[in-house]
Amino acid sequence: MSEVKFYGADWCIDCRRSKALLNAEGVEFDMKDVAESAELADEAEAIAGRKNIPVIQFADGLVLVEPSDADLRVALTERGLI
């Protein structure tokens, strides 16, 4: 299982940006498409406390909601993922 869970949707610009950063850095993640499943959308909202996506959850419990590229890069670096 991956260190990173990614809740998002293809139509979401912020999701596409964050996914592009993860892919460019070679970070493996479990994609959870909230557009395909109401259960996944509910799960993302429960984790984030709001409906915004992407929701990026790390194995150590850190959750980022709509992170900037800089914030996502810091979180990945601090966890030794990049």
N, C-alpha and C positions, 0 to 999 in steps of 0.2 A: 504494500500500500504506500501511496505517496505521502510525503511530508506536507503537502499543500492540497487543500480542497478549494476549488474555484467555483463559486456559484455565479452564474451569469447567463447571458443570452446573446445570440448572434446579432440581433438588432441593436444592441447596446454599444454605443461608441466607446464609453469608458471601459467596457469589458474587452472590446477588441484591442484597445490600447494596452491594457494590462496583460492580456494574453500574448500580444506581440512581444512585450518585454520578457515575459517568462520564456517564451519560445526562443528568443534571441540569445538569452542567457543559458539555454539548455536545461531549464528547471522542469522536472517532471511534475505534473499536477493532475489531480482527479477532477475532470470537468463535470459539473452538475448543471445541466441546462434547465433553468427555471421556467423557460417558455414551454418546455415539453411536459412538465409535471407540476401540478399544483402542490403536491407533497414536497417537492424540492423547493418551490417558492416559499412555502410555509416554513420549511427548515431554515432557509437563508434568513427569513425575517426573524425567526426565533433567535438565531445566533447573533444577528446584527442589531436587533431591537428596532429595526425600521425596514422599509421596503426597498431601499436603494440597493443597486448592484453596480459593480461586482462586490461580492463578499468573498474575501480571501481568508481562509482559516488555516493556521499553521498547527503542526502536531503539538507544539508546546502551549497551545491555547490562544496565542495572539490572533486577533481578528482585525482585519483592515476592511473598511467600507469605502468604496470609491477612492482608493488611494491615488495620490500623484505618483508619477514614475519615480520621483526621488524617494518618497516614503516607502514604496514597494522595494526599491533597490536597497535601502537601508535595512529593512526587515530581512530580506534575503541574505544580505551580507552578514548581519548579526547572527544569523542561524547557520552560517557556513554553507549556504546553498549556492552561492556564487563567489 
